[in-house]
Amino acid sequence: MAEFESVARVGEIPAGEGRSFPVNGRMVAVFHVDGEYHAILDSCPHMGASLAGGYVEGTSVTCPWHAWRFCVADGLWLDNPKSQTRTECFDVRVVGEEIQVLVPDRDAPEN
């Protein structure tokens, strides 16, 4: 059963940027936006580029390879929201000074 894992300390991810971390066997992009932290799968569904290194504006991140834009809060592909294409999102919490992310086991059933 997956548990929250500490990935960074508060202040280690600059505001308006993202960083990539391994969590439960997957790479996760954690973004610091408007004083909150958001986590999505660190792989663009188009061709697999790291989203953590993309350009962040508001709550969107632009893929550095082909400029696809995703919402860091819910993973939705912003260039065509009607398509319902999205990248996975993960729960984030701050405990003391630790930023923690919960990535479910890959074979865990979805709710």
Secondary structure, DSSP 8 states (H G I E B T S, - for coil): ----EEEEETTSS-TTEEEEEEETTEEEEEEEETTEEEEEESS-TTT---STTSEEETTEEE-TTT--EEETTT-BBTT-GGG--B--EEEEEEETTEEEEE---TTS---
